Amino acid sequence: MRLLYVIDSLAPGGAETSLAEMAPFLIADGVDLHVLPLGTRHDLAPRLEEAGAITHRRPYSAGRVGNVRAVLQVVKQVQPSLVHTTLFESDIAGRTAARLVGLRASTSLVVDSYGTSHYAQERRVKLAAAQAVDRVTARFATRIHAVSHTVAKSVAPRLGIKPEIVDVIPRGRDPHRFPYRTKETRAAVRASLGISDTTPVLLAVGRLEPQKGLNHLLHALPMVAEQHANCVILVAGRDGRSSSQLQAAALSLPFDVRFLGHRSDVSALLTAADVLCFPSEREGSPGTLLEALAVGCPVVASDIPTVKEVLGQNAHNVAVTLTPVGDAQRIAAAINSTLHEGDSLSPKLIQGRALFESRYSIEIVASQMTQFFRRAAGQEDRVAEGTAS
């Protein structure tokens, strides 16, 4: 089948990275993959093209009308079986364009949008208008993919989407890109960062946006310093609305706090870290948690529904400690406890890798997505076993 995948950009965010991870496997499964980013960032285009995908540059100017015209132009060139969309602007443009020419369309829901937390972080009038447009165009979709049951149960009703057209397929990662760490690789990465083998290293990964909860982590760090005074804090992620606030707060901390910006070597950073700190307030699917499970890095994470969904019944068997959202004292206690446990966590880290390989390996996920696309295009009667409606 020929798939036109419309996405807001090819900047290295969660949804964009997931597409790049899937691309080689979709193509191997017989998908003729065409990708149209509506934005000006094309960072991941070379990786997609290396995998065999064809990327298109938008032929029209910016704006909602320009977005629709861009999709229509590429549809005319490509003649796809299905238009698939991911992220807000692409959802609106791609669904609308497909409807105008009578093509089937599908959408990935990748963020827990339009809930209480989202409204608390945005201007209510603007967000309500966005939700209204999203809700209207969602009616044009043949099928909906949700990256978690949490997103399916929360976002689909907010958009008036019928549950019977929703399929849940998690995000995945390539085990070869996230190998399980060894003492040798850990020492090598630390040396490259100028960090000794005995220095405690805390890592946070994610764009510097309010929903990532990094302010809660910074509030916890003085309590961590009471027991571990020489930590290095690595923060990897693009600038966002919280950048200035976080960088100012870090100046008062008794630690070496390094804002690294976007990094393409998250696997290496996880290899070097003693704890991945994941204090998010909301997530569609916690991709960095999957990466930590794969590499074998202990995690302290918010007990949000999507994190608990990833762990399932294995929560007590893996090296992940859950804390209430925004509870700096509990975050600090969990970090201190994890640092004290050290090498004794090895059996749980191995269990985490096993969980990752059994459920979140990209080959498994991409196979399920191929069948989803075929079903959305009307080429298959059912999605792969392991999805849920």
C-alpha positions in Angstrom: 0.0 0.0 0.0 1.1 3.6 -0.5 0.9 5.7 2.6 1.2 9.5 2.8 2.2 10.3 6.4 1.6 14.0 7.2 3.3 15.4 10.3 3.9 18.8 11.7 7.7 18.7 11.3 10.7 16.4 11.2 12.3 18.0 14.3 13.5 15.4 16.7 10.5 15.2 19.0 8.7 12.1 20.3 6.3 11.6 17.5 8.8 12.4 14.8 11.4 10.1 16.3 8.9 7.3 16.5 8.1 7.7 12.8 11.9 7.5 12.0 12.2 4.4 14.2 9.3 2.7 12.4 10.1 3.6 8.8 12.6 0.8 7.9 10.2 -1.8 9.3 7.1 -0.3 7.6 8.9 -0.3 4.3 10.1 -3.9 4.8 6.4 -4.9 5.4 5.5 -3.5 2.0 4.5 0.0 2.8 5.4 2.6 0.1 6.0 5.4 2.6 5.8 9.1 1.7 6.3 11.7 4.4 5.1 15.3 4.2 6.3 17.6 7.1 4.3 20.8 7.2 7.0 22.8 9.1 10.4 24.0 8.2 12.4 21.6 10.4 13.6 18.5 8.4 16.2 17.1 10.9 15.1 13.5 10.5 14.6 13.6 6.7 18.0 12.0 6.0 17.2 9.1 8.4 13.8 8.5 6.7 15.3 8.7 3.2 18.1 6.3 4.2 15.4 3.8 5.3 13.7 4.1 1.9 11.0 6.6 2.6 10.3 9.6 0.2 10.1 12.9 1.9 8.3 15.9 0.4 8.8 19.6 0.9 5.6 21.6 1.2 4.9 23.5 -2.0 2.8 26.3 -0.5 3.2 29.0 2.2 2.4 28.6 5.8 -1.1 28.9 7.4 -4.0 26.5 7.7 -5.2 27.0 4.1 -1.6 26.6 2.9 -1.3 23.4 4.8 -4.4 22.0 3.2 -3.2 23.0 -0.3 0.2 21.4 0.5 -1.4 18.1 1.4 -3.7 18.2 -1.7 -0.7 18.9 -4.0 1.2 15.9 -2.6 -1.9 13.7 -2.7 -2.2 14.6 -6.4 1.4 13.6 -7.0 1.5 10.5 -4.9 -2.0 9.0 -5.2 -1.9 7.3 -1.8 -4.1 4.6 -0.5 -4.3 6.4 2.8 -3.5 9.8 4.4 -2.2 9.4 8.0 -1.7 12.4 10.3 0.2 13.0 13.5 0.1 16.2 15.6 -2.4 19.1 15.6 -1.7 21.1 12.4 -1.2 17.9 10.3 -4.4 16.4 11.8 -6.4 19.4 10.7 -4.9 19.7 7.2 -4.5 16.1 6.4 -8.0 15.0 7.4 -9.5 18.0 5.6 -7.6 17.4 2.4 -8.4 13.7 2.4 -12.1 14.5 2.9 -12.0 17.0 0.0 -10.8 14.4 -2.5 -12.6 11.4 -1.1 -9.6 9.6 0.4 -9.5 7.6 3.5 -7.6 9.2 6.4 -6.4 8.0 9.8 -4.8 9.8 12.8 -2.4 9.0 15.6 -3.4 10.4 19.0 0.0 10.9 20.7 -0.7 13.4 23.5 -3.2 13.5 26.4 -4.8 16.7 25.0 -7.7 18.8 26.3 -7.7 17.6 29.8 -7.5 19.6 33.1 -3.7 19.8 33.0 -3.6 20.9 29.4 -6.2 23.7 30.0 -4.2 24.8 33.1 -1.1 25.4 30.9 -2.7 27.2 27.9 -5.1 30.1 27.3 -8.5 28.6 27.7 -10.2 30.4 24.8 -7.4 29.4 22.4 -7.3 25.8 23.5 -11.1 25.5 23.4 -11.1 26.8 19.8 -8.4 24.3 18.9 -10.4 21.5 20.5 -13.5 22.5 18.5 -11.6 22.4 15.1 -9.9 19.1 16.1 -13.3 17.6 17.0 -14.9 18.6 13.7 -12.1 17.2 11.5 -11.8 14.0 13.6 -15.1 13.0 12.0 -13.3 12.7 8.7 -10.9 9.9 9.9 -11.6 6.3 9.0 -9.7 4.9 12.0 -7.8 6.3 14.9 -4.5 5.1 16.4 -3.9 5.9 20.1 -0.4 5.3 21.6 -1.9 4.2 24.9 -5.2 3.1 26.4 -5.0 6.2 28.6 -5.0 8.4 25.5 -7.7 6.4 23.9 -10.0 6.6 26.9 -9.4 10.3 27.6 -8.8 12.1 24.3 -11.2 10.1 22.0 -14.3 11.2 24.0 -13.1 14.8 24.1 -13.1 14.7 20.3 -16.3 12.8 19.9 -14.5 9.8 18.4 -16.4 6.4 18.6 -14.4 3.9 20.6 -15.0 1.2 18.0 -12.7 2.9 15.5 -9.8 3.4 17.9 -6.9 0.9 18.0 -4.3 1.1 20.7 -0.7 0.4 19.6 2.2 1.6 21.8 5.3 3.3 20.7 8.4 1.2 20.2 12.2 1.5 20.0 14.8 -0.4 18.1 16.7 -2.7 20.5 19.9 -2.2 18.4 19.8 1.5 18.8 19.3 1.1 22.6 21.6 -1.8 23.6 21.7 -2.9 27.2 24.6 -1.1 28.9 27.8 -2.7 30.2 30.3 -1.4 32.7 32.7 -0.8 29.8 30.3 1.3 27.8 29.2 3.2 30.9 32.8 4.1 31.8 33.5 5.2 28.2 30.5 7.5 28.0 31.2 9.0 31.4 34.8 9.7 30.4 33.6 11.5 27.3 31.4 13.7 29.5 34.2 14.4 31.9 32.4 12.6 34.8 34.2 10.1 37.1 33.0 6.6 37.6 31.9 7.4 41.2 30.0 10.6 40.6 26.2 10.2 40.9 24.5 11.2 37.6 20.9 12.2 37.3 19.4 12.5 33.8 16.2 14.2 32.6 15.1 14.0 28.9 12.5 16.1 27.3 11.6 19.5 25.8 11.7 22.2 28.4 7.9 22.6 28.6 5.6 22.8 31.7 4.0 19.4 31.3 7.4 17.7 31.6 7.5 18.6 35.3 11.2 19.5 35.4 10.4 22.2 38.0 9.4 19.5 40.4 12.7 17.8 39.9 14.6 21.0 40.6 12.6 21.5 43.8 13.6 18.0 44.9 17.3 18.4 44.3 18.2 20.3 47.5 16.8 17.3 49.5 18.9 15.0 47.3 22.0 17.1 48.1 21.5 16.3 51.8 22.6 12.7 51.1 24.4 13.0 47.7 26.3 16.2 47.6 28.3 15.8 44.4 25.7 14.9 41.8 25.8 15.9 38.2 22.4 16.7 36.6 22.1 16.3 32.9 19.0 17.8 31.2 18.7 16.8 27.5 15.9 18.5 25.5 15.1 21.4 23.2 14.3 24.8 24.6 10.6 25.5 25.4 8.4 27.7 27.5 10.1 26.6 30.8 13.7 27.2 29.7 14.3 30.5 31.3 12.6 29.5 34.6 14.5 26.2 34.8 17.9 27.7 34.0 17.4 30.5 36.6 16.3 28.0 39.3 19.3 25.8 38.5 21.7 28.6 39.4 20.8 28.3 43.1 21.3 24.6 43.3 24.4 23.0 44.9 25.0 20.8 41.9 26.6 20.8 38.5 23.5 21.2 36.3 24.1 20.9 32.6 21.4 21.9 30.1 22.6 20.0 27.0 19.9 21.0 24.5 18.6 18.4 22.0 20.8 15.3 22.0 20.8 12.5 19.4 22.7 10.3 21.8 20.1 9.6 24.5 21.1 6.0 24.6 24.6 7.0 25.6 23.3 9.4 28.2 21.1 6.7 29.7 24.2 4.4 29.8 26.0 7.0 31.8 23.2 7.9 34.2 22.5 6.4 37.7 18.8 7.5 37.5 16.5 8.7 34.8 14.2 11.3 36.4 10.8 11.4 34.7 8.6 13.9 36.6 6.1 14.5 33.8 2.6 15.8 34.6 1.1 14.2 31.4 2.4 12.1 28.5 0.8 10.4 25.6 3.3 7.6 25.7 6.5 7.8 27.7 9.1 7.1 25.1 12.1 7.9 27.3 10.9 5.4 29.9 11.0 2.7 27.2 14.5 3.7 26.3 15.6 3.5 30.0 14.1 0.0 30.3 16.0 -1.0 27.1 19.3 0.4 28.3 19.1 -0.7 31.9 18.9 2.6 33.6 16.9 2.9 36.9 14.0 5.3 36.8 12.1 7.6 39.1 8.9 8.6 37.4 5.6 10.2 38.0 2.7 7.8 38.7 0.7 9.1 35.7 -1.5 6.6 34.0 0.6 6.2 30.8 3.7 5.3 32.9 1.7 2.7 34.9 0.3 1.4 31.6 3.7 0.7 30.2 4.8 -1.2 33.3 1.5 -3.0 33.7 1.7 -5.9 36.2 5.5 -5.7 36.1 5.8 -2.5 38.1 7.3 -4.3 41.1 9.7 -6.4 39.1 11.6 -3.6 37.3 13.8 -0.7 38.6 11.2 2.0 38.3 10.0 3.9 41.4 6.7 5.8 41.0 6.0 9.1 42.9 3.0 11.4 43.0 3.0 14.1 40.4 4.6 17.3 41.8 5.7 15.8 45.1 9.2 17.1 45.4 9.8 15.4 48.8 8.8 12.0 47.4 10.9 12.5 44.3 13.9 13.3 46.4 13.4 10.2 48.6 13.0 8.0 45.6 16.2 9.4 44.0 18.2 8.9 47.2 16.9 5.4 47.6 17.7 4.4 44.0 21.3 5.9 44.4 21.8 3.9 47.6 20.6 0.6 46.0 23.2 0.9 43.2 24.3 -2.5 41.8 21.7 -4.4 43.8 19.1 -3.3 41.2 20.7 -5.4 38.5 18.1 -8.2 38.5 15.3 -5.6 38.2 17.1 -3.9 35.3 17.4 -7.2 33.5 13.7 -7.7 33.9 13.1 -4.2 32.5 15.0 -5.1 29.4 13.0 -8.3 29.0 9.7 -6.3 29.3 11.0 -3.9 26.7 11.9 -6.7 24.2 8.6 -8.5 24.7 6.3 -5.6 24.2 8.0 -2.5 22.9 10.6 -3.7 20.3 10.1 -1.6 17.2 9.7 -4.6 15.0 6.7 -5.8 16.9 5.1 -2.3 17.0 5.8 -1.6 13.4 4.1 -4.8 12.3 1.0 -3.8 14.3 1.1 -0.4 12.7 1.3 -1.8 9.2 -1.8 -3.8 9.8 -3.5 -0.7 11.3 -2.7 1.2 8.1 -4.1 -1.6 5.9 -7.2 -1.7 7.9 -7.7 2.1 7.8 -7.2 2.0 4.0 -9.8 -0.8 3.8 -7.3 -3.4 2.7 -7.5 -5.6 5.8 -10.4 -6.7 8.0 -8.6 -6.6 11.3 -5.5 -5.2 13.0 -2.8 -7.3 14.5 -3.3 -9.4 17.6 -2.2 -7.3 20.5 -4.1 -4.1 19.6 -7.2 -3.1 21.4 -10.3 -1.1 20.6 
